[in-house]
Amino acid sequence: MNMTFWKTFWASMLGSLVSGLIIIGIFFLILRSIVAGFDAMFEDKKLVVQNDTVLHMELNDPLGDFTTANFDPSTFSLQKQFGLMEILEGIEIAKEDPKIKGIFLHCDNIAGGMASVKEIRDALADFQESGKFIVSYHENYSTSAYYLSSVADELYVFPSGMINWLGLGSELMFVKGALEKLDVEMQVIRGSNNKFKSAVEPLLYTEMSEANREQTEKFINALWDEMVDGVAKSRNMKPAYLNKIADSVLVRQSGDAVDVKMADGTMYYDEVLEIIESKVDSLESTDLNLLSFKKYALKKTKEQRTLEVLDPKNIAVIFAEGEIVDGNGKPGQIGGTSMSEYIRDARQDSTIKAVVLRVNSPGGSALASDIIWREVVLTREAGKPVIVSMGNVAASGGYYISCAADKIYAQPNTITGSIGVFGIIPYTGSMFENKLGVTFDYVSTNEHSVLSLNKKLSEDELLIVQEGVDIIYDDFISKVGEGRNMSKAMVDSIGQGRVWAGSDAIEIGLVDEYGGINDAIDYAAEMAGIGEEDIALQFYPKKKKNDLFEFLENIEEMDNQTSIQQTSQLELQLREMYGYAQSISTQNKYQARLPFLMWIK
């Protein structure tokens, strides 16, 4: 009887397993067929741009350094981001396109960092130099959207709309109380003098330390000053007056914005379209030709890169975007293994003469950062210049992988520095015992052979981890000193985990020059002796044929009116805090990470 039961049981288990694998295989075959079908459907379809076209620029999707679309099987949805590289290329192409007469800027909020917004703003200012117009309009402007939109020749707001101009503020979330309720203890070890390395503060405190408050106030004021200066120049206003508007809350309704010269008028959408229509020199039809900027940029950059596909590539542009993790990492992460392979591939490619490393990272694994740093050093030693372009943030591990470059570009509102190290080992034994009644016991051959989250570190073990953290920090500042031609003592004095805005980082020697990714590419070409007309870019990670980016692009071709699901601020904060806790618990125990999780409002 037992023998019969087990035969039936294992046969059923095997049958279920095989059936499951077949179903999964069929699912992915169907998905691949759908993607391939869209590729075939749109393979030869070209974007037709009519005369007297105005580009309708909306920046609703999250902004990243390059356009991606990753399939999330948990939600059966595409996680999209619109790439800064495609945005900048699209604006440049539109500048030279005789069929494009201007841009209708229509942004209420921007899901991207301030350095990226500045790069887009600078590109729009350059677009205006061609004599083409930019008109901005929206019902409501967030602070970052207004900063971008203020570059426009004319700026309008809905009659009952609003412009948010109150200054910048930062909000930090602390979870110490929640951990105490769960009986979870975080065993934290920072570099011995890393008083500014406050990534662990949410786990230990209920409010900011004085050191953290000091550094946050300094760099957030630097970000605000850059924003105010940009608006002041575009709107022909004085920075002091813009600060007075914010301090006194002089803009409480849209009419107030007109009174204080922050807007040119209050209008309805149809009235703004009439103004834009009047700016077009000659209309071939009675209707205004509005074309989605996103559709234009994605299609035109793809066409341009396709034309260059046969040319030998001579400059590698490597995107290092996301937290730094061990191994290959997932989409949205910088894997120590995969990023090293990209740099190594560029170094070993004889046609590549220089490398531009675009860094947009708060840091992460110290080990993975060191692995990537080594490949940068080897590339320079091979005679190939390495130029770093910092994005919104290039801090801690993000600075680690940057410091060996020949030259570092950043924006005044880039967040960088945070040269410091910490280690975190959670203790969950009390939680299991007190909340679930689960206990643990151990047998070991040696004194320290059992390292478990359910067993507290002894004093000796804490000292061992502390020593490891201090060794990594000493190595970190040594490498920064070598790369930046500074003494270890000097690096330590501006290190200790302290965060700097780009405008301060350039003064203390952590950054060489203000500029964006295109400035870095131009300088790399100059160092490699490549003429401006001969620049041919090889992007990493390389795009795969029939990948989900193509799927996204083809969907956009069919219907550009993609619905955007609005997410509440509370949900965003909870998601980010969960991601923070998850990364802390799964990362290498030694980390070089931006010293806080913060929302700038």
LONU-114974 format. One record per residue: x, y, z of N, C-alpha, C in turn. Coordinates in pm, whole numbers, plus 50000, padded with zeros to 5 digits. Example, Ala and Ser with C-alpha at 12.3 -4.5 7.8 and 13.67 -1.06 7.14 Angstrom:
<atoms>
513194943150780512304955050780513204967050780 512854977550708513674989450714512905000350787 
</atoms>
This chain:
<atoms>
500844987950000500005000050000500875012650000 501885012950090502785024550098503545026549967 503995015149910504745015949785503885022049674 502635017749668501725023049566501495037849586 501305042049714501085056249744502255064749697 503475060549731504635068649696504875069049545 504565057749480504695058049334503735068149272 502495068049323501495077549273501885091949307 502385093849432502765107249477503875113149389 504945105349371506075110749294505735112349146 504885103649094504445105248956503635118048938 502765120849037501965133149032502855145449043 503835144849136504745156049152505525158749024 506025148048963506795149548840505925155148728 504685150148720503765154948618503445169648636 503235173848763502945188048791504125196848755 505335192148788506535199848758506705201648608 506555190748533506715191348387505645200448327 504405199148377503315207548326503605222248352 504095225148473504415238948507505475244848416 506525236748391507595241448303507095243748162 506215235148115505655236747981504825249447971 504005251948076503165264048077504035276648076 505085276548161505995288048165506665290048030 507085279047969507725280147838506785285747733 505515281247736504525286147640504295301147661 504225305347789503995319447821505095328247760 506345324247780507445332547729507535331947576 507135320647516507085320047370506045329547314 504875330047383503805339247341504275353647353 504915356847470505395370447492506425374347387 507335365047357508355367947256507735369847119 506695362047088506035363246960505335376746947 504735381247059504065394347058505085405247028 506215404747101507255414847080507775414446938 508055402246886508555400846750507525405646648 506225403046680505155407446591505115422546579 505265429246692505285443846690506505448846613 507645442046631508865445946557508605445446407 508005434246362507765432446219506755442646168 505725445346250504675454546209505225468446184 506195472546266506675486346258508105487446205 508615476446150510025476146111510375487246012 509525489645915509845499445811509075512545826 508335513745934507545525745952508425537245998 508405548045922509205559745957508305570846007 508855579046091508105590346143508015601246037 506815605346005506595616045907506355629045983 507255638545965507135651646029506655661745926 505515667845953504955677645859505655691145876 505505699445777506025713245786505305720645898 505975730445955505395738946060504925730846181 505745721246221505395712846337505925719046466 505135717746572505535721846706505585709346793 506695707346862506845695546948506175697947082 505385688247123504665688947250505465681047354 506185688147440507085681647536506395679847671 506095667347704505595663547835506605653647894 506945655348018507925646448082507235639048197 506295630348159505495623348260506175610848314 506905603848228507555591548271508745594648361 509115585348448510335587148526511525589548433 512405598748472513575601948390514785594048438 515495588148345516755581448375517815586648280 518965580448282520025584848191519825579448050 519155567948037518875562547905517515555747909 516865554947794515505549647786515525534547805 514665529747894514555515447918513095511647935 512815498947914511515493147946511765479047994 511495476448121511725463348179510405457148221 510215444648182508965437748214508995432848358 507985436748436507855432548575506815421448582 507255408848599506295397748600505345398048719 505735404948828504875405248946503615413548921 503735423848836502585432448806502155431048660 502875422848585502615420848442502545434348370 503555442748396503565456148338504985459948300 505075470048214506365475348174506765486848267 507955486048322508505496848403509365505448310 508875517448279509505525648177510245537448237 511285541848168511905554648198512355560948067 512165574048058512555581747940513975586747964 514865584047870516285586547893516715600747863 517565606047951518135619347930518895619847799 519605609147765520395609047641519505611147520 518345604347517517415605747405516755619547406 516495624947525515905638447534516865648847477 518125648147519519105657947471519345656547321 519445644147273519625642047129518415646947052 517215644347108515985648647041515905663747028 516295670947133516285685647128517285690647024 518455684447020519485688546924519035686046780 518415674446757517915671446622516825681346583 515935684446678514845693846650515385707846620 516475711346685517095724446662517505726046515 517995715146455518475715646317517405711846215 516245707346261515185702646172514355714446123 514385717745993513655729445944512135728145956 511645715945974510195714145986509685716946127 510615717646224510235720446362510335735446387 509225741546425509175755946446509365759946592 509035751046684509145754346825508745742746914 508755745447044508415735247144507325740647235 506315732647257505265735547355505605727447480 506125734147581506555727847705505365726647799 505025714447839503775712047911504045702448026 504665707548133505095699148245504545704448376 503925695648454503465699648587504365694248696 504985682948670505915677048765506935668748687 508095666948742509145659648672509715649148765 509615636648723510115625648805511585623148774 512405633048807513835631848783514615641248871 515905639048883516745647148969517045660848909 517545669548995517725683548955518865685248855 519885677048862520975678248764520485674748624 519635664548614519055660848485518175672048432 517375677948521516525689148481517365700648427 518495703348492519375714148444519935711048307 520315698548282520825694948150519775696948042 518525693248073517435695347977517205710347957 517235717848066517025732248061518105739047975 519355734947994520455740647915520285737247767 519815725047738519605721147599518475729247536 517435732147613516345740447562516815754747536 517665759947623518225773247601519045773647472 519775762947444520545762047320519615761147200 518495754047216517495752947111516985766747073 516785775347172516295788947147517285797147065 518575793747077519595801347004519415800146853 518705789846809518465788046666517355797146615 516735804746705515655813646666514285807446678 514225794846724512935788246742512375791346881 511065790746895510425795147017510115783547113 509945787047239509445777647341508345784847418 507185778647424506075783747503505725773347608 505585777747732505275768547842503875771447896 503195760647933501845762047992501515749748075 500855752148189500255741048263499285746648365 498445737548415497495741448520498225744048651 499185735548682499955736748806501415733448778 502305741248836503745738848821504325735048957 504995723548962505805720649080507045729449074 507825729649182509025738149184510005734149075 510265721249060511215716648958510665719048818 509345717348799508755719748667508835734548631 508645743248730508755757648702510205761348669 511155755548742512575758048713512885754648568 512395743148521512605739348381511855748748288 510585751248318509715758648227510065773448217 510735778648318511065792948317512035796648205 512635786748140513525789548027512735794047905 511425791747904510595794547788510545809447756 510285812547629510115826547588508865832547653 507835824347663506585828647727506095817347817 505595821247935505135811248032503745815148080 502805805748066501425808248103500935797848203 499905801648277499355792748378497835793448371 497195782648406495725781748406495135792148502 493995798248467493455809048551493255805348697 492865793048726492715788948866493805779248907 494925779548833496045770648863496985776348967 498205770848970499125774549077500555772049035 501465780249086502905777949075503445776149216 504065764749239504625761849371506025768049380 506145778949455507445785449470507625789349617 507995779249696508145781149840509535777749890 510425773749800511745769349841511825754149843 512975749049883513185734549892513235730350038 512725718650065512805712950198513095698150188 513735692550287514045678150284513355671250400 512845659550372512185651550474512875638050483 513315634350600513985621550623513075612750706 512995600250671512165590650744513035582150835 512615580550961513355572751060512505560851106 513115549151111512365536851140512795530351272 513545537551354514015531951480512845526751564 511775534751576510635530651657509965518151604 509865516951474509255505051414510105492751442 511425494151432512315482851460512205478551606 512075488251697511925485051839510635477351864 509555481151797508285474051813508385459751763 509255457751663509435444351607510525436351678 511185442651776512305436251848513445432751753 513695441551656514825439951564515895450051604 517115445251622518215453951659519205454551543 519565466651502520515468451393521905470851451 522805461651428524195462951474524975470651367 525265483251399525815492551300527245496251336 528105495951235529505499951254529875509551143 530245521851180530685531851083532185533651092 532775539750988534175543550997534385551851124 535495550051190535705555651323535475570651330 535775577851222535545592451225534505596851123 533675587451076532695590550971531425596351031 531555608051096530395613851166529305618451070 529665620950942528655625250846528025613350773 528555601350794528045589650722526775584950791 525685591350755524445589650830523425580850759 523875572250669522955562850605522265554050708 522915552250822522365543450925521495550851025 521415564051016520635571651114519165567751120 518505564651007517105560451017516905547951102 517975540151117517885527751195518185530051343 518855541151375519365543151510518685554651585 518215564651511517725576851575516275579551535 515695589451599514355593951563514385607751497 515565613651486515735626451419517175627751372 517455638051293518785639751237519815643251344 521025638051326522135642451410522525656651367 523265663551452523685677051419524585677251295 525455667151283526335666551166525515664751039 524525656151044523675653850928522865666250894 522335672950996521575685250972522465695850906 523705696750953524635706650899524895704350751 525195691850714525515689150574524275690350486 523105686450538521885687150459521515701650430 521605710150533521305724350513522245730650411 523505726650414524475732750322524205728950178 523995716150152523855712650012522465715749958 521435715650042520105718849991520005733849960 520725741950036520785756250003521525758549872 522545750349846523275751349719522365747749602 521535737449620520595733449514519575744549488 519075750549594518095761349580518705773549513 519935777049551520605788549492520765786749341 521115774749298521265771949156519925773649085 518865768949147517545770149088517115784749077 517315792249185516945806449187517725814249082 519015811749072519845818848975519375816148832 519015803548803518535800248669517245807348635 516295807348728515015814148705515245829148691 516095834748776516345849248774516885853648637 517805846048580518365849848450517335848748339 516525838148342515545836048236514405846148244 513985849648365512835858548383513255873048407 514555875748398515075889348417514635894848553 514895887148657514535890848793515775889948881 515705895348999516815894549093516605882649187 517685875049217517555863749308516945867549443 517305879249496516755883349626515245884749620 514725889549505513285891149492512595877549483 513215868049414512645854649407512605848049544 513615850549625513595845349762512515852249846 512305865049821511245872149892509875866349855 509685863049728508425856949683508175843949758 509245835949772509105823149842508845825249991 509625834050055509515836050200508165842050239 507645851050157506395858050190505175851450126 505385840450057504295833149988503475843149905 504165850349817503495860449737502685854349623 502985841749588502215835049482501245825349548 500005829649563498985821149626497925816749526 497865823349413497005819449303497675823849174 497155819049062497855821148935498035835948901 497035844248935497155858548907498315864948979 498635859949098499775865149173501075862749097 501175851149030502395848048954502605858148842 501505862648782501605872748677502025886148738 501465889448852501765902348917503245903448954 503855892248998505255892849040506205889048926 505665887948803506465885748681507025871548669 506465862148744506895848248728506155841348614 505065847148568504305842048454503905853748367 503645850748238503295861248143501785863148129 501005853948183499565855448175498855843048223 497565844648250496705833248283495835830348163 495815817748121495075814147999494555799848011 493565797147926493085783547911493905776547802 493825763447800494625755447707494395759747562 493125761647523492835765147383493405778847347 493445787847445493995801147419495505800547398 496175791847472497615790247454497915784247317 497075774647273497275768847140497135779547032 496235788947052496075799846954497345808446949 497955810947065499205818647068500305811146995 500405798247019501425790246951501185790246801 499925788946763499595788846620500015801846553 499855812846623500225825946566501725827346548 502505819046618503965820046609504525812146492 503715803246435504185795246323504105803646197 505205804146121505305813446008504215811445904 504105799145857503125796445750502475783045776 501175783145786500455770745812499945764845681 500295752345652499805745745532498375740845551 497935739745676496575735545703495995744745810 494735743045835494065751545934494345746746076 494905734946090495145729346222496625730646260 496845732746389498205733246441498785719246446 499985717546393500625704446392501415702446520 500795695746618501465692446743501925677946736 503205675646765503765662246762504405659146895 504135647546949504715643447077506245644047071 506855651347163508315652047167508905638247195 508295630747284508815617547317508845608547193 507755608747118507685600846995508765605346896 508905618446882509895624146791511315620446833 511605622246962512965619747011513345605146998 512455596047039512775581747032512985577246888 512115581846799512215577446660513415583546591 513635596546611514735603146542516105598446591 516235596446722517525591546772517775577346722 516715569346713516885555746661517315556146514 516675564746435517035565946293518465570646278 518865580246360520225585646350521255575146387 520975567646492521925557346534521975545846434 520835543146367520815532646266521695536446148 521675549246113522505553946002523985552346034 524325553146162525725552246203526155538046236 525245528246217525515514846267526735508346201 527005512146075528135506146005529455513146036 529365524946097530605532246128531315525346245 532635525046247533315519846365533115529346483 532705524146596532475532446715533825536046776 533945548646819535245552646874535175558047017 533975560747069533825564847208532755556347274 533115550047385532145542047461531485551047565 530155550847567529395557847670528745547147757 529215546247880528785535547970527905541548080 526675536848090525725542048187525795533848316 526205540348424526245534148556525155540648640 523955534948636522785541048696522135531548795 521955536248919521305528049022522245525049137 521765516949231522615513049343523645502849297 524775502649363525865493649327525745480749408 525675469549338525465456649404526505446649356 526655435949433527555425149393526915417149280 527755411049197527255402749088526805411048969 525825405748895525345412548774524285422948803 523565421348913522515430848945521285429048859 520225436348894518965436248821518815449248744 517805450248656517565463148590517405474248693 518075485448669518035496448764519125495748868 520035485948856521165484548948522475484348869 523555487448939524895486448882525555474048940 525685463648861526325451448909527835452648899 528535449049005529995449549001530555441248888 529965429448866530435420548760530085425948622 528825429548601528385433848468529015447248428 529095456748522529685469748489531165468148455 531855459448527533265456948497533425451148357 532495442648318532555436748184532355447348076 531445456948102531245467648004532545475547984 533175479548095534395487548087535515479448022 535595466748060536635457948004536435456147854 535195454547812534885452847670535305465147591 535025477147647535425489547581536945490747574 537615486547682539075487447685539715478047582 539145466247565539735456247477539325458047331 538345466847305537905469747168538865479847107 539595475747005540635484346946540065496746879 538775496346841538185508046775537775518846875 537605515147002537225524747105538465532147153 538435545447141539595553647176539445560747310 538225561747363537995568547491536695563447551 536575565247682535405560447755534785571947833 533475573447822532715582747906531865574348000 532115575948129531365568548231530345578048292 529075575748264527995583948319527545577648451 527795584548561527525579048694526325586048755 525335578148790524135583248857523785573048965 524465573949079524375563449179524595568649320 523785563849417524025567349557525045558149624 525605548549547526575539149603525935525849637 526615518449723526135505049760527295496649809 527465485049749528485475549792529895481249773 530675481249882532065485949873532885476549786 532625463549795533365453649715533105455849567 531845457149527531525459249386532105472449336 532095482649421532665495549382534155494149354 534845486549437536285484549420536585476949291 535745467149259535925459449136535795468449014 534795477349015534585486548903535735496648895 536155501849012537275511349017538495505648948 538785492948973539965486548914539905486748761 538735484448704538615484448558538825498448501 538395508648574538655522548531540145525148528 540855521048633542305522948640542995515848525 542625503348498543245495648391542985502048254 541815507948237541495514448110542385526648088 542605534348193543515545848181544935541148153 545355530548221546705525348200546895520048059 545785515847996545845510847858545925522347757 545935534747806546065546247719544755551947668 543635547247725542335552347683541805561947789 541555574447753541035583947852539675579347905 539465581648034538175578948097537655592148154 536515596448106535905608948151534605605448222 534415610748341533185608248416532235620048401 530995616848374529905626648376528975622748489 528915631148593528035628448707526635633448677 525655625348714524265629148695523705635848818 522505631548859521855637448975522625634649104 523175622549113523905618749233525045609249195 526205611949248527365603049230528095603249363 527535596249460527995597349598528455583849651 529345584449748529865572649816530425562749713 529825550949699530305541649597530275547749458 529305556749434529235563749306530445572549285 530985578449393532215586249380533425577049372 533375565949442534455556049440534795552049297 533745548849217533995544149081534345555748986 534215568149035534505579948953535905585448974 536465583349092537625591149136538895588549055 538975577448984540195574348907540155579948765 539085586948728538945592048592539935603248563 540195605548433541065616648392540425630048424 539095630748413538405643248439536975640148483 536445648348575535095646348627534265658848599 533145656848528532165667548506530975665348599 530395676248646529185675448728528405688348709 527165688248751526355700348751526475707048889 526225720048899526245726449031525285719949130 524185714049079523215707749167523315692449170 524445687049126524735672849147525025670549295 524595659049347524925655049484526055644949478 527165648049544528335639349534529075638649668 530285633049665531055631449789530605619149865 530285621049994529895610150083530955599150086 532205603450099533325594050103533375587950243 532845576250256532765569750386532245555450372 532305547850480531945533650477531185530250605 530265520750594529595515650713529265500850693 528955494250803528525480350799527275478650883 526365470250839525115467650912524895452650918 524675447651039524325433551058523095433251148 521905430551094520695430151177520725418251274 520135420351393519925409451488518415407251502 517945395451460516515392551457516095381851556 517045377351638516735366451732515605369951828 515605382251884514555386351978513205386951910 513175391451785511905392051713511295378151698 512105368351655511585354851637511115348851770 511875351451877511505345652005510275352452065 510265365952066509195373252133507915374052052 508025374451921506845376051836506295362851785 507205353151764506775340551703507055328251789 507785330151898508105318751983509135309451925 509945314451834510985306351768512325309351832 513045298751870514385300451928515405292851844 516685296051866517765289951788518865285251882 519515274651843520675269751916521755266351815 523005265351863524125264451770525155254251816 525815248251718526995239951740528055244751643 529275246651689530305252051602531655245551632 532525245751532533875240251549534845250551603 534555263451576535445274151618534625285551678 535305294651742534625304851821533725313851738 534145316851614533375326251533532795319851408 532615306751409532175300051287530675301051262 529895305351362528465307351343528195322351340 527955327551220527565341551204526145341551151 525205344451238523785343551205523095356551242 522035360051167521235371751202520495369651334 520415357151379519695354151502520625352351621 521885356351604522875355451711523625368851716 523595375551831524235388651843525755387351832 526355397451773527815397551765528415399551905 529485392551930530215394552055531045407252045 531615411652157532465423552154533645421752059 534245409852061535365407151971534935407951825 533755402451797533265402651658532945416851613 532385424951701532135438951667533435446251635 534485443351712535785449551687536355445151553 536125432551517536615427351390535935434551274 534615436351285533875443351179534305458051173 534485464251290534935478251293536285479651223 537175470251249538485470651184538335469451033 537435460650988537195459150845536665471950782 535745478750849535195491350800536305501850789 537145502850892538205512950892539245510150783 539515497450757540465493950651539915498150515 538615495650493538005499350365537985514550349 537685521750458537665536350450539055541850418 540075536150483541445540450456541815537950310 541385526550257541645523250117540885532850025 539655536150064538815545349987539505559049973 539915564850086540505578350079541875577950011 542555566550020543835565149950543625565749799 542585558849752542315558449609541795571849558 540995578549638540545591949600541755601249593 542635600449692543835608849693544695606549570 544855593849533545665590449416545015595849289 543695594049277543005598249155542885613349143 542755620249258542525634649256543785642649290 544915635649303546195642149333546095650249463 545585643549566545415649849698546015640549803 546395646049917546905637750026545735630650094 546055619550162545025612350236544395621150343 545215629250407544705638050512543705648050455 544005653150336543105662750273541785656050237 541865644050180540635636850144539815633850269 540505629850376539785626850500539075639150555 539685650750539539085663050594537795666850521 537675662850393536435665650320535595653050302 536075642050360535375629350354534505627250477 534805616550552534065613350675532575611650648 532255608050522530855605850485530105618350446 530775629850435530055642350411529605643550266 528375648250250527775650250118528005664750074 528285666449944528525679749889527675681749765 527205694049745526615697849617527755699949518 527455698549389528485700349287529165713749295 528415724249332528995737749340530045738749449 529905730649555530925730149659532035720149624 531645709149560532615698749525533685703949431 533325713249344534315718649250535315727449323 534895733549433535785742149511536795734049593 536415722049635537295714049720538045703349642 537885703149510538695694349427538125680749398 536885678149435536275665149405535755664549263 535515676049202535005677149065535895687048991 536045684748859536935693448780536215704948712 535015702248658534385712548575532885710248570 532135721348556530695720348535530435715648393 529405707348379529035702848246528185690348252 527555687148139526715675348129527375664348050 526575654748010527135642947944527715646547807 527115656047736527665659847606529005667047618 529165674747727530465681047751531545670447775 531175659947849532115649047875532485641747746 531495639647659531765632947531532695641547446 532435654547440533285663447359534735663447411 534895663547542536245663747598536955650447574 536205639347585536785626147557537285625547413 536495631147321536905631247181538165639647162 538215650847232539395659547222540645652247273 540515645447387541665638247441542125626947350 541155620847280541495609547193541845614047052 541805627147026542145632046893541085629046790 539805628646832538695625846741537985638946708 537815641946581537135654146541535655653646573 535045665246588533625665946627532735658446529 533035659346400532215652746298532465637746292 533515633146357533875618946349533475611046473 532805617446569532415610446692531365599846660 531625587646702530665576646687530565569446822 529375569146877529185564447015528735549947021 529345542647111528905529047144528355529347286 527055526647301526425527447432526465513947503 526695514647634526625502947721525665505947836 524785496447872524635483147813524105483747670 524605474447587524175474147449522725469447440 522005475647347520605471947330520515458847253 519655449747301519495436847237518365437447134 518515429947030517475429246927516215423246986 515085428846945513775424146992513615425147142 514285434747205514125436047350512865444047381 512585445647508511345452147549511365467147523 512555472947503512605486947461511885488647327 512135479247235511475479647106509955478247125 509565469347214508155467247242507515480247290 508175486947384507675499747434507575509947322 508615510747240508655520947135507515518647036 507245505947003506185503046909504815505946967 504645503547096503405507147162503195522247153 504275529847174504195544347167503815548647025 504295541246922503965544546785502465543046761 501875532646822500445530146802499605540746870 499965544146995499155553647072500045560447172 500365572747146501265579947235500575584847361 499255584047365498525588847482498515578047589 499685574747640499805564447742499265569647874 498405561747936497845566148064498905564948172 499005575148255499975575548363499255573748495 499615563548568498985561148697499675569748802 498895578548864499445587348965499635579649095 500765581949158501095575249283501165585649395 500515582649507500515592249617501895593349679 502145604749746503425606949811503665596449918 502605592749993502745582650098503165569350039 502525565349928502875552649866504315552749816 504735564049757506115565149710507095563649825 506805570149937507705569550052507775555450109 506615548850118506595535250172507365525750080 507185527449949507915519049854509425521149867 509835533849875511265536849883511845531850015 511075533250123511575528350250511715513150249 510755506350186510855491750174512085487950091 512295495249980513465492549899514755495049974 514765505650055515945508750138516225497350235 515175492850306515345482050403515785469250335 515205466450218515555454350145517015454650100 517455466250048518845467250000519825466350116 519455472250230520325471550348520505457050392 519425449250384519475435550437520115425750340 520135429150209520655419650112522045423150061 522525435150091523815439450039524975432950114 526155434250054527395430850121527455438650253 528005432450358527955438950490528745451950495 529725453850403530455466450397529885474750282 529425486750314528755494850213529315509050209 529325514350088529665528450065528455534349997 527575540250076526265544250028525945558550073 525115565449991524655578850027524065578650167 524375588650250524105587450393522675590150438 521695588950353520335590150400519375587050287 518145584350326517055583350231516245596050250 516135604450146515595617850163514675621350048 513615628450080512745634149977512905649149977 513225655049861513325669549849512015674749793 511425684149865510105689149827510175703849789 
</atoms>
